[in-house]
Amino acid sequence: MFFGEIALLQRLEQMRTPFLDTLMEMVTLLGEETILIVMIAVLCFMFHKENAYRLCFLTVFSLGLNGFLKNLLKIPRPFSTGAVTCVRPETATGYSFPSGHTQNFATWSTAVAKILRKKRFLITALVLSVLMGFSRMYLGAHYPSDVMVGLMLGILVGFFGNDLYDKLKNPKKMYLPTFLGMILFAIFFLISPDPHFADYFKCVGLMGGLTVSVHLDTRYGNLSYGVPFYKKLLRVILAVVLALVFKKGMEALPVPQNLSLSLCWDFLRYLVLVTLVFGIYPLLLPKLKL
């Protein structure tokens, strides 16, 4: 925390109105996992699965980096001091620095803009990323320094990571080493477990599920895009419903009381979620005439 950051957050708190609260909550939703799942499902099942894998890899890698820094530095949220209040605190999980919402949105929006190769999309992505960061400060979830660093890291991964992905002869070979590297850090964090580490373990599960899904697609995948639009739309709807039902079902199960086991459970359920939706489900679509 730097000088003047709390004063700025308190100033933003004084500006709050019911309308602005709702607007900023809607903005912050764009940086959450549900939107990311829908985005990747649309790209994977309607347009181009290779770009879906790219987008997912870059975003999950970025979130892994974000989680590593959060868990290493352990900077508390601004509202934990009582100096400001937080609107919708259930979205403010984990430690504060850097901002996960901002970094997540900046990564995938910049990556999408780079994939589309349109300057106007890149400008839109940057403007919306700044707005995302502002929403996190307005809601009392992050310090300005959290947002600025999250924004910079997200843009760097989305912009230059996308270029690096293009230059690699077989970028999918990076998936397994990246996953194993994240596993090593997860083991390190288990030495002294902390409830705030949960987001990182979920992220490791996402990368594991992506790695398995890409392997299954390489070995057995036969997804065709030469089907009517309504079938493509039905694919997306079924994928999103499957993800939400599975996610809610797993959340309803009893969580291990031991903290280390609880973190491992977070890892496992996200690994299975991604494997089910993006690894196994696509293999069933040809059999379903979709």
C-alpha positions in Angstrom: 0.0 0.0 0.0 1.3 3.4 -1.0 0.7 6.9 0.4 -2.7 8.3 -0.6 -4.3 5.0 -1.7 -6.7 4.6 1.2 -7.6 8.3 0.8 -8.5 7.7 -2.8 -10.6 4.6 -2.0 -12.4 6.6 0.7 -13.1 9.3 -1.9 -14.6 6.8 -4.2 -16.6 5.3 -1.4 -18.2 8.7 -0.8 -19.2 8.8 -4.5 -21.2 5.6 -4.3 -24.9 5.6 -5.3 -27.2 2.6 -5.9 -27.0 3.2 -9.7 -23.2 3.3 -9.7 -23.0 0.3 -7.4 -25.1 -1.8 -9.8 -23.1 -0.5 -12.8 -19.7 -1.3 -11.3 -20.9 -4.7 -10.1 -22.0 -5.4 -13.7 -18.5 -4.4 -14.9 -16.7 -6.5 -12.4 -18.7 -9.6 -13.5 -16.7 -9.5 -16.8 -13.6 -10.5 -14.9 -15.1 -13.6 -13.2 -14.9 -17.2 -14.1 -18.4 -17.7 -15.4 -17.9 -15.1 -18.2 -14.6 -16.8 -19.1 -16.3 -20.2 -19.3 -19.0 -18.8 -21.6 -16.5 -17.0 -23.8 -14.3 -20.1 -24.3 -17.4 -22.3 -24.8 -18.6 -20.0 -27.6 -15.2 -19.9 -29.2 -14.6 -23.7 -28.9 -18.0 -25.0 -29.9 -19.0 -22.4 -32.5 -15.9 -21.1 -34.2 -12.4 -22.3 -33.6 -11.2 -24.7 -30.9 -7.5 -24.0 -31.4 -8.1 -20.3 -30.6 -10.2 -21.4 -27.6 -7.3 -23.4 -26.3 -4.9 -20.5 -26.8 -7.2 -18.1 -25.0 -7.7 -20.5 -22.1 -4.0 -21.2 -21.8 -3.0 -17.6 -21.8 -5.7 -16.6 -19.3 -5.1 -19.5 -16.9 -1.3 -18.9 -17.1 -2.0 -15.2 -16.2 -4.2 -16.2 -13.3 -1.6 -18.6 -12.1 1.0 -15.9 -12.1 -1.5 -13.6 -10.3 -2.2 -16.3 -7.6 1.5 -17.0 -7.1 2.2 -13.3 -6.4 -0.8 -13.0 -4.1 0.1 -16.0 -2.1 3.8 -15.0 -1.9 3.3 -11.3 -0.9 0.1 -11.8 1.2 -1.1 -8.2 1.1 -4.5 -7.9 2.8 -7.5 -6.4 1.1 -8.2 -2.7 1.8 -11.6 -3.4 3.4 -9.9 -5.8 5.9 -8.5 -2.8 7.7 -11.9 -1.3 8.2 -10.8 1.9 6.4 -13.3 1.3 3.6 -16.2 -1.0 3.0 -16.6 -3.5 0.2 -19.6 -3.9 -2.1 -20.1 -7.5 -3.0 -17.2 -8.8 -0.9 -17.9 -12.4 -1.9 -16.0 -11.7 -5.2 -13.0 -10.4 -3.2 -11.4 -13.7 -2.3 -7.7 -14.3 -1.7 -5.1 -11.6 -1.0 -5.1 -8.2 -2.6 -2.0 -7.7 -4.8 -2.3 -7.8 -7.8 -6.0 -7.5 -8.8 -7.2 -10.9 -10.2 -10.3 -9.5 -11.9 -8.3 -6.8 -13.6 -5.6 -9.1 -14.7 -8.0 -11.8 -15.9 -10.1 -9.4 -18.0 -7.1 -7.6 -19.4 -5.5 -10.9 -20.4 -8.4 -12.5 -22.2 -9.8 -9.3 -23.8 -6.3 -8.3 -25.1 -5.7 -11.9 -26.4 -9.1 -11.9 -28.2 -8.3 -8.6 -29.8 -4.9 -10.0 -30.9 -6.6 -13.1 -32.3 -9.1 -11.0 -34.3 -6.2 -8.7 -35.5 -8.4 -5.6 -35.4 -7.0 -2.3 -33.9 -10.4 -1.2 -32.8 -10.9 -4.4 -30.7 -7.5 -3.8 -29.0 -8.5 -0.2 -28.1 -11.8 -1.4 -26.8 -10.1 -4.1 -24.7 -7.7 -1.6 -23.2 -10.5 0.9 -22.3 -12.7 -1.8 -20.8 -9.7 -3.2 -18.8 -9.1 0.2 -17.3 -12.8 0.4 -16.5 -12.6 -3.1 -14.9 -9.7 -1.8 -12.7 -11.7 1.3 -11.7 -14.7 -0.9 -10.7 -12.5 -2.9 -8.3 -11.3 0.3 -6.6 -14.8 1.7 -6.5 -16.2 -1.4 -4.9 -13.5 -1.3 -2.2 -11.9 -4.6 -3.3 -8.5 -3.4 -4.3 -5.9 -0.7 -3.8 -4.9 1.4 -6.9 -1.5 -0.3 -6.9 -3.2 -3.7 -7.1 -5.2 -2.6 -10.1 -2.2 -1.0 -11.9 0.0 -4.0 -11.6 -2.8 -6.4 -12.5 -3.6 -4.3 -15.6 0.0 -4.3 -16.7 0.5 -8.0 -16.2 -2.7 -8.8 -18.0 -1.9 -6.7 -21.0 1.7 -8.2 -21.1 0.5 -11.8 -21.1 -2.4 -11.2 -23.5 -0.4 -9.1 -25.9 3.1 -10.6 -25.9 2.0 -14.1 -24.8 -0.1 -14.3 -27.8 2.8 -13.4 -30.1 5.0 -16.0 -28.4 2.3 -18.6 -28.8 2.3 -17.9 -32.6 6.1 -18.3 -32.8 6.2 -21.7 -31.1 6.1 -24.6 -33.6 4.0 -26.7 -31.3 2.6 -24.4 -28.4 0.6 -27.3 -27.0 3.9 -28.9 -25.8 4.0 -26.0 -23.3 0.8 -27.1 -21.5 2.2 -30.0 -19.5 5.4 -28.3 -18.4 3.3 -25.2 -17.3 0.9 -27.4 -15.4 3.8 -29.3 -13.7 5.4 -26.0 -12.8 2.2 -24.8 -11.2 1.9 -28.1 -9.3 5.4 -27.5 -7.8 4.3 -24.1 -6.5 1.1 -25.6 -5.1 3.2 -28.1 -3.2 5.3 -25.3 -1.8 2.1 -23.4 -0.7 0.9 -26.6 1.0 3.9 -26.5 3.4 2.2 -23.6 5.2 -1.5 -23.7 4.0 -3.7 -20.7 4.1 -7.4 -20.4 3.2 -6.6 -17.5 0.9 -4.6 -19.9 -1.3 -7.8 -21.5 -2.6 -8.0 -19.4 -5.8 -4.5 -20.5 -6.8 -5.3 -24.2 -6.4 -8.4 -23.7 -8.5 -6.3 -22.2 -11.2 -3.9 -25.1 -11.1 -6.9 -27.4 -11.6 -8.0 -25.3 -14.6 -4.5 -25.7 -16.2 -4.6 -29.5 -15.4 -8.0 -29.8 -17.0 -6.9 -27.9 -20.1 -3.8 -30.1 -20.4 -5.9 -33.3 -20.3 -8.6 -31.8 -22.7 -6.0 -30.9 -25.3 -4.5 -34.4 -25.1 -7.9 -36.0 -25.5 -8.7 -33.7 -28.5 -5.3 -34.5 -30.1 -5.8 -38.2 -29.8 -9.6 -38.6 -30.3 -11.1 -35.2 -31.3 -13.3 -35.0 -34.4 -15.3 -31.8 -33.8 -16.8 -30.5 -37.0 -17.8 -26.9 -37.6 -19.7 -27.7 -40.8 -23.1 -28.0 -38.9 -26.0 -25.6 -38.9 -25.8 -22.5 -36.6 -28.6 -23.8 -34.3 -26.6 -26.9 -33.6 -23.5 -24.8 -32.7 -25.6 -22.7 -30.4 -27.0 -25.8 -28.8 -23.5 -27.1 -28.2 -22.6 -23.9 -26.3 -25.8 -24.0 -24.2 -25.3 -27.6 -23.3 -21.6 -26.9 -22.4 -22.5 -24.0 -20.1 -25.4 -25.9 -18.5 -23.1 -28.9 -17.9 -20.4 -26.6 -16.4 -22.8 -24.8 -14.1 -24.6 -28.0 -12.9 -21.3 -29.8 -12.2 -19.9 -26.7 -10.4 -23.0 -26.3 -8.2 -23.1 -30.0 -7.6 -19.5 -30.2 -6.4 -20.0 -27.1 -4.2 -22.9 -28.9 -2.5 -20.7 -31.8 -1.5 -19.0 -31.7 2.0 -15.7 -29.9 2.0 -12.8 -31.6 3.8 -12.2 -30.0 7.2 -8.4 -30.3 6.9 -7.1 -27.1 5.2 -4.6 -28.9 3.0 -7.2 -31.4 1.9 -9.6 -28.6 1.2 -7.1 -26.9 -1.1 -6.5 -30.2 -2.9 -10.2 -30.6 -3.3 -10.4 -27.2 -5.0 -7.7 -28.3 -7.3 -9.4 -31.6 -8.1 -12.9 -30.3 -8.8 -11.7 -27.6 -11.2 -9.5 -30.2 -13.0 -12.5 -32.5 -13.4 -14.8 -29.6 -14.4 -12.6 -28.5 -17.3 -11.8 -32.1 -18.4 -15.5 -32.9 -18.5 -16.6 -29.8 -20.4 -13.7 -29.3 -22.8 -12.3 -32.8 -22.9 -15.0 -35.4 -22.7 -18.1 -33.5 -23.8 -16.7 -32.6 -27.2 -16.0 -36.2 -28.0 -19.7 -37.0 -27.5 -21.0 -34.3 -29.8 -20.5 -36.3 -33.1 -22.4 -39.2 -31.5 -25.2 -36.8 -30.6 -25.3 -35.5 -34.2 -24.0 -32.1 -33.0 
